Amino acid sequence: MRTLGLILIALLSICSARAENLITSLSNHRVLINSNYTGTFIAVFGAIERDAQTVARATGYDIVVTVRGPKQFLVVREKEKLGPVWINQELQKFPTAPAYLSVMTSRPIDEITSPQLRQRQKIGLAAIINATDFTNERGGADRQFREALYRLKAQEGLYLEEERGVTFLTADLFRASIPLPATAPPGEYNVEVALFADTVILARTTTHFELVKTGFEEQVGSVARDWSLFYGLATAAIALFFGWMANMIFRRD
């Protein structure tokens, strides 16, 4: 019994000696969207903290930064051309799909960890999109809709994966830039940073930032949200007014 206790103490000492912690920070926690907004970048800074007894990793470290935007209810439809018109066929619902999804890594993700761990821990763009909770599984019929959603979002610049998007400044300090295009919707964005070594996750941290509309855009958005009927009537009235003005100016007597 005493021998077993000594073995457990030795194992605990080894584990604690190889424990690492992550410290991360963002260059900005609040991005303001105004009429001149054309997109921006947010920098992620991080440090790997080790105590004096921590054994150095012979293979070094890897970092994966995953950014998820506000959730949306999305529907992907399959269309078929019938003569001159397109007809809706099957559809797939994505009730909680992130409006923005970005993954940045210090190396190609295939070199960081195994496919099984990536899928289980949802590491990487493919693993997130193909996860069981991303949409309802339908015996493989959902795969083409997942791929279509990724393709459409990638064309908008809202789903992206950047290998070597994380740069190590020193052995323990790293930096990454989160690209935010002008099409990124307002809301709260979650930034998850995962530390890897020898294909295993050692630590994870999560932080947040916000995209917020300001000025005239914020006022219009508030009216459209809180006074939807008034906003719709005012929009229709303005359209009719400008249509009448154009007719008066350009009409031929």
C-alpha positions as CSV (number, residue, x, y, z in Angstrom):
1,M,0.0,0.0,0.0
2,R,2.9,2.4,0.8
3,T,4.5,1.6,-2.5
4,L,1.3,2.4,-4.4
5,G,1.1,5.7,-2.6
6,L,4.6,6.6,-3.5
7,I,3.9,5.8,-7.2
8,L,0.8,8.0,-7.2
9,I,2.8,10.9,-5.6
10,A,5.5,10.5,-8.3
11,L,2.9,10.5,-11.1
12,L,1.2,13.6,-9.7
13,S,4.6,15.3,-9.4
14,I,5.4,14.5,-13.1
15,C,2.0,15.8,-14.2
16,S,2.3,19.1,-12.2
17,A,5.9,19.5,-13.5
18,R,4.6,19.4,-17.1
19,A,1.6,21.7,-16.6
20,E,1.3,24.8,-18.7
21,N,-1.1,27.8,-18.6
22,L,-2.2,30.2,-21.3
23,I,-2.5,33.9,-20.8
24,T,-4.2,35.7,-23.7
25,S,-5.3,39.3,-24.5
26,L,-6.9,41.2,-27.4
27,S,-5.8,44.5,-28.8
28,N,-9.5,45.7,-28.8
29,H,-12.6,44.4,-27.0
30,R,-15.0,46.7,-28.8
31,V,-15.1,47.5,-32.5
32,L,-17.3,50.4,-33.6
33,I,-19.0,50.2,-37.0
34,N,-19.8,53.5,-38.7
35,S,-20.5,54.6,-42.2
36,N,-16.8,54.5,-43.1
37,Y,-16.2,51.0,-41.8
38,T,-14.5,48.8,-44.4
39,G,-13.3,46.0,-42.1
40,T,-10.5,45.7,-39.6
41,F,-8.1,43.3,-37.7
42,I,-8.0,42.4,-34.0
43,A,-4.7,41.2,-32.7
44,V,-4.5,38.3,-30.2
45,F,-1.5,38.2,-28.0
46,G,-0.6,35.2,-25.8
47,A,2.0,33.8,-23.5
48,I,2.6,30.2,-22.3
49,E,3.3,30.3,-18.6
50,R,5.3,27.6,-16.9
51,D,6.5,27.3,-13.3
52,A,10.1,26.7,-12.4
53,Q,9.6,22.9,-12.2
54,T,8.0,22.5,-15.6
55,V,9.9,20.3,-18.0
56,A,10.5,21.9,-21.4
57,R,8.7,20.3,-24.4
58,A,11.2,18.7,-26.8
59,T,8.8,19.2,-29.8
60,G,7.7,22.7,-29.0
61,Y,4.2,24.1,-28.9
62,D,1.4,24.8,-31.3
63,I,-1.5,27.2,-31.1
64,V,-5.0,27.1,-32.6
65,V,-7.2,30.3,-32.5
66,T,-10.9,29.8,-33.2
67,V,-13.2,32.8,-33.5
68,R,-17.0,32.3,-33.6
69,G,-19.4,35.1,-34.4
70,P,-23.0,35.5,-33.3
71,K,-25.3,32.6,-34.0
72,Q,-27.8,32.7,-36.8
73,F,-30.7,30.5,-38.0
74,L,-29.7,29.6,-41.6
75,V,-31.4,27.5,-44.2
76,V,-29.6,26.0,-47.2
77,R,-31.8,25.0,-50.1
78,E,-31.1,22.8,-53.1
79,K,-32.4,24.2,-56.3
80,E,-33.1,22.6,-59.6
81,K,-33.6,24.4,-62.9
82,L,-36.8,23.5,-64.7
83,G,-37.0,25.3,-68.0
84,P,-36.5,29.1,-67.4
85,V,-37.2,28.9,-63.6
86,W,-35.4,27.5,-60.6
87,I,-37.5,25.3,-58.2
88,N,-36.6,24.6,-54.6
89,Q,-35.9,21.0,-53.7
90,E,-34.5,19.7,-50.4
91,L,-33.4,22.0,-47.6
92,Q,-31.3,21.7,-44.5
93,K,-31.7,23.9,-41.4
94,F,-28.7,25.2,-39.3
95,P,-30.4,26.6,-36.2
96,T,-27.2,27.8,-34.4
97,A,-24.6,28.3,-37.1
98,P,-22.1,31.0,-36.3
99,A,-22.4,34.0,-38.7
100,Y,-18.6,34.2,-38.7
101,L,-16.1,31.4,-38.2
102,S,-12.3,31.8,-38.4
103,V,-9.5,29.3,-37.5
104,M,-5.8,30.3,-37.4
105,T,-3.0,27.9,-36.6
106,S,0.7,28.0,-36.0
107,R,1.2,25.1,-38.5
108,P,-0.9,23.1,-40.9
109,I,-3.6,21.6,-38.7
110,D,-2.9,18.1,-40.0
111,E,0.6,18.4,-38.4
112,I,-0.7,19.6,-35.0
113,T,-3.1,16.8,-34.0
114,S,-4.8,13.7,-35.2
115,P,-8.1,13.6,-37.1
116,Q,-9.8,11.8,-34.3
117,L,-8.9,14.4,-31.7
118,R,-9.8,17.2,-34.1
119,Q,-13.3,15.9,-34.6
120,R,-13.8,15.1,-30.9
121,Q,-12.6,18.5,-29.7
122,K,-13.9,20.5,-32.7
123,I,-10.5,21.8,-33.7
124,G,-10.4,23.2,-37.2
125,L,-13.0,24.5,-39.7
126,A,-13.9,21.1,-41.1
127,A,-14.4,19.5,-37.6
128,I,-16.7,22.3,-36.5
129,I,-18.9,22.2,-39.7
130,N,-19.1,18.4,-39.6
131,A,-19.8,18.2,-35.9
132,T,-23.1,16.4,-34.9
133,D,-24.5,19.5,-33.2
134,F,-23.9,21.9,-36.2
135,T,-27.0,20.6,-37.9
136,N,-29.3,17.5,-37.9
137,E,-27.6,14.4,-39.3
138,R,-29.6,12.6,-42.0
139,G,-27.6,9.5,-42.8
140,G,-25.1,11.4,-45.0
141,A,-27.7,13.5,-46.9
142,D,-26.7,16.5,-44.8
143,R,-23.1,16.5,-46.0
144,Q,-23.7,18.3,-49.2
145,F,-25.6,21.0,-47.3
146,R,-22.8,21.4,-44.9
147,E,-20.3,21.8,-47.8
148,A,-22.7,24.3,-49.5
149,L,-22.9,26.4,-46.4
150,Y,-19.1,26.5,-46.0
151,R,-18.7,27.4,-49.7
152,L,-21.2,30.2,-49.5
153,K,-19.8,31.6,-46.3
154,A,-16.2,31.4,-47.6
155,Q,-17.2,33.4,-50.7
156,E,-18.5,36.1,-48.4
157,G,-15.2,36.0,-46.4
158,L,-17.0,34.9,-43.3
159,Y,-15.7,31.3,-43.0
160,L,-11.9,31.1,-43.3
161,E,-9.0,29.0,-42.1
162,E,-5.4,30.3,-42.2
163,E,-2.5,28.0,-41.7
164,R,0.4,29.7,-40.1
165,G,-1.9,32.5,-39.1
166,V,-0.3,32.3,-35.6
167,T,3.2,33.6,-35.2
168,F,5.5,32.7,-32.3
169,L,7.5,35.8,-31.3
170,T,9.6,33.8,-28.9
171,A,9.3,30.2,-27.7
172,D,6.6,31.2,-25.3
173,L,5.0,34.3,-26.8
174,F,2.7,34.3,-29.9
175,R,0.5,36.6,-31.9
176,A,-2.4,36.2,-34.4
177,S,-4.5,38.7,-36.4
178,I,-8.3,38.1,-36.6
179,P,-9.6,39.5,-40.0
180,L,-13.0,41.1,-39.7
181,P,-14.5,42.0,-43.1
182,A,-17.1,44.7,-43.6
183,T,-19.7,41.9,-44.0
184,A,-19.1,40.6,-40.5
185,P,-22.4,41.2,-38.6
186,P,-22.5,43.1,-35.3
187,G,-22.7,41.1,-32.1
188,E,-20.5,39.2,-29.6
189,Y,-17.5,37.2,-30.9
190,N,-15.9,34.4,-28.9
191,V,-12.1,33.8,-29.2
192,E,-10.9,30.4,-28.1
193,V,-7.1,29.8,-27.9
194,A,-5.9,26.2,-27.6
195,L,-2.3,25.1,-26.7
196,F,-1.0,21.9,-28.2
197,A,2.1,19.8,-27.7
198,D,2.7,16.3,-29.0
199,T,-0.8,16.3,-30.7
200,V,-2.5,16.8,-27.2
201,I,-4.4,19.8,-25.9
202,L,-2.6,21.2,-22.8
203,A,-4.7,24.3,-22.1
204,R,-7.5,26.4,-23.4
205,T,-8.6,30.0,-22.8
206,T,-11.7,32.0,-24.0
207,T,-12.2,35.7,-24.4
208,H,-14.6,38.0,-26.2
209,F,-15.0,41.1,-28.2
210,E,-18.0,43.0,-29.7
211,L,-18.9,44.6,-33.0
212,V,-21.2,47.5,-32.3
213,K,-22.9,49.8,-34.7
214,T,-22.6,53.5,-33.9
215,G,-24.0,56.9,-35.0
216,F,-26.7,57.0,-37.7
217,E,-26.4,53.3,-38.5
218,E,-27.2,52.4,-34.9
219,Q,-30.2,54.7,-34.8
220,V,-31.6,53.2,-38.0
221,G,-31.0,49.7,-36.7
222,S,-32.8,50.5,-33.4
223,V,-35.8,51.9,-35.2
224,A,-36.0,48.9,-37.6
225,R,-35.9,46.6,-34.6
226,D,-38.1,48.4,-32.1
227,W,-40.5,50.1,-34.5
228,S,-40.7,47.7,-37.4
229,L,-44.2,48.8,-38.6
230,F,-43.2,52.5,-38.6
231,Y,-39.9,51.7,-40.2
232,G,-41.6,49.7,-43.0
233,L,-44.2,52.4,-43.7
234,A,-41.5,55.2,-43.7
235,T,-39.4,53.2,-46.1
236,A,-42.3,52.7,-48.4
237,A,-43.2,56.4,-48.2
238,I,-39.7,57.5,-49.0
239,A,-39.5,55.1,-52.0
240,L,-42.8,56.5,-53.3
241,F,-41.6,60.0,-52.8
242,F,-38.4,59.6,-54.7
243,G,-40.2,57.7,-57.4
244,W,-42.6,60.6,-57.9
245,M,-39.7,63.1,-57.8
246,A,-37.9,61.1,-60.5
247,N,-41.0,61.0,-62.6
248,M,-41.5,64.8,-62.3
249,I,-37.9,65.6,-63.2
250,F,-37.4,63.2,-66.1
251,R,-40.9,63.2,-67.6
252,R,-41.3,64.4,-71.2
253,D,-44.1,66.9,-71.8
